Every structure is written in C-alpha cells, then in structure tokens.
C-alpha cells in the first residue's frame, strides 16, 4: 500500500472540461490548501504534448504539499512529468499495462461501475478503485448512476481503498457517508465552487466527522 493512500478520504479531480488551462494551477493550489489528499489531472481533449507542461507544474506543486498527482488515461507520461501515478478506466489499459508504463512504484487506480467490475479489478491489483457513478453526472454520461445500495458490498469485495465517485457534492456527502462510503472523489462541486479551498475544507470536515 502506498504510504498515505490508506488514510486518504478526499480525492479531487482537476478536470479541464470545467477549468480553463490558464486557471488550472490556481485552482489546484486552492484544492491542495483546502485538504485534497489525492489530485488527478483529467485533460480529455488534450494531446500528450499539451498535457506535459501543465502536468510537470502540477507535480511540483503537489510534491510541495505532499499530495500524489495522478494522470487520467496517460500512464506513459508519469515518469516524464514527475507525477506519482495514473488512473485507467474500464476501456483503457489493464492495471498491469499501466504499471509497466508508469513504473513499478507508481500509484495505479482503476474505474469500476458495478460489483462485478470491482471484483474483477481486485484481481488486477490496482492501488485503489473508483466506484460509481453514484449519481448522474456530466463527467460519466456513458454510465447510468448506480446509487448508494452497493457501496458497503463493493468495499467488502476488495482489500484496497475504494473511492466513491459520480455526482458527489457537499450537499449530499453526508448521505453518501451514511450509505457506507469511506472515501470520495469530488469533481464539479469543487471546481464550480466560488471558493474551492473553503469547499474542500468543508468536505474534509464532514469526512472527518467534525461537521
């Protein structure tokens, strides 16, 4: 288990579908100051040569905050940019293929959208799994929401951290935790907040049981 990954509760995604590239570093800094414990760069519409400069800057910023930076879909850029890992989806490379490209010490995460998929992911031995989307979300248009009923079972099926994802926001976070979630990924809620730092701090408060 990667040090710190087991303790992580709040995973933020810097999605350039929501944030202009010119604002990415500012928003990332606010997310880190607010208490995000994992940060992913998601740049679906950018090619690797465009991603690399920003990823390098983000990796440096994340190192200063002792927070891992993960790249969505691009394990081949991990070593080149100084990121600490990558995240792959169901239709992407296998965990083994991603790890071969990113390096043996890299963090590799895997998306899952059902109990069957998370059980299969456990056999691939990623460092963590994403489970969702719990609610309808623009970032997962191709996947119907799976709701809250299988969260506890999903966590029971694998011996690795499970991050619930998909439509989770500050106003439904308590409900997600009450359904058994231990870790969450939040995207649009953070990125569309007037004050991303304060938003992340509020989420961390709920996750730690202080609110």
N, C-alpha and C positions, 0 to 999 in steps of 0.2 A: 504494500500500500504506500503510495506517495505521501511523504510527510505533509500534514495539513489537509489532505483531501478528505480524510475521515471526519475532520472537525468542520469542514465547510458546510454552511447552510444556505448561503445566498450566492447564487451564480447569476451574473449579469452578462447579457449579450449586447455588444456594440454592433448593431445592425445598420449598415449603411443604406438600407432601404428606408430607415427612419431619420438618420442623421447625415447631414452633408459631410463629405470628407474633410472639408476645412474646419469643421467643428468637432471632429472626432476626438482629438487629443483633449480638448477642453471638457467634453462630456465624460470621457474615460477618467480623467483626473477627478471629476466630481463623484463618479461612481466609486472609485477607489477610496476617496476620502469618506464617503458615506458608508463604507463597510462591505462592499462586494468582495467575496473571498475567492472567486474564480471569475475570469473575464475572457469572453470569447469574441473574436473579431469575425463577423459574418459579412462578407462582401460578395454577394451572389452575382452581381453584374460587373465585377471587375476581373480582369485577367491577372495572372501572377505577377507580371512586371509592374502592374499598377498597385498591387497589394503589398509588395515587399517593402517599399519605403515607409509606409504607414505602420506595417507590422513591426519593423525594426524600432521605430519610435515608441510604439506601444509596449514592446517587450522591455525596453529600457525603463519606461515609466512603471511598468508592473514589477520589475525587479526591485525598484526603489521602494515599492510598497509591499514587497514580499508576497505578491499575489501571482499565481500562474496565469500566463496568457496562452490561450488555445486558439488555433486557427480552424475555422469551419471549412471542411472539404479539401484542405491543402496540406496533408502531412509532408509532402515533398518540400515545403517551404519552411518547415520547423527549424532545421539546423541553420539554414541560410539567414533567417531573420532573428534568431535568438529566442523564439517562442519556446514554451515548455511542453507543447503538445498539440493535438489536433482532435477534432470531433468529426465522426463519419456517420452518415445516415444509412438507412436500410438499402438504398440503391447505390451506395458508394463502395469503396474498397472494403475488404474484410479488415478486422482488427489486426490480424497478423500482417497483412499487406501494408496497412497504415503504419504499424510499428516498425516494419522493415525500412520504410522511407523516413520516418521521423526520428528513429534512433531507439535503442532498447530502453533508455531511461525516460523516454517521452511519456507524457500522460496521453492516453487514448480513450476517448469517450465514444459511446455508441447510442444512436437514437433507437427507441423501441416504441411501438404503438399498440401493443396487445400483450396479454400474458404469455402467449406462445412466443412472441418475438423476444420478450425479456428473458424467458427461459433459455432460448437459443443463444442469446447474447451472452448469458452466463458461461456457456461452453466456450465462447470465443475469448473469454478472459480480458475484457476491457478493464480500464481502471475505474470506470463508473458507467452508469447507464442513464439516459434520459427516458422518461416515461410520460407519454402524452400523445396528442394534446388533450388536456383535461377538459378545456372549454374551447369553443370555436375561436379561431384566431387567424388573422390575415397572413401570418407567417407560416401557417400549416394548412393552406387551402385544400390540399390533396388528401388530407386525413380527417375523417369525421371525429368529433370530440368523443372521448371515451368515458368521461365522467369521473366520479370520485370513488365508485364502489370497489374497484380492484387495487387501490393503492397499497393497502396492507399486504395483500397477497403477492403483489409484484415485488415488494421488498422482501417477502419471505422466500421467494423463489431463487434469489441470488445472494451471494455473500460479498456484495460490493455496494458502494454508495449508489442510491437511486435518487435522481433529481427529477421531481415532477415539473412538467412544463406545459405551456399552452394556455394562454388567456389568464394566467395568474397575475393578480394585481393586489395592491394594498387593501382594497375594499373586500376582496374575497379570500385573502391569505389565511385569516383565522379559520374559515370554513375548510380550506384545503388541509390545514394542520389538524383540525378536528377529525378529518377523514383518515388520518394516519400518516400523512406526509411528514418526512423529517427534513427534507431538503427541497429547495425550489429554484427554478430558473424564471427570471422575470425579464421581459424584453420591453414591450411598448409602454408599459406602466412607468418604467424608469425613464425611458428615452423621451416620452411626451410630457413628463412632469415639468412644471415651471422651475422646480429646484430639485434636480436629480440627486444631489447629495442628501438633502433632507428626506427625500422619498426613500432612499436606500437606508438611511438611519432609522426611519420609522419601520421599515420592513425587518431590519435586524432586531429592533426592539420586540416585535411580535414573535419572531423566530426564537428569540432567547427567553420568551415568556415574561418580558418586562412590561408588556402593554396589553 
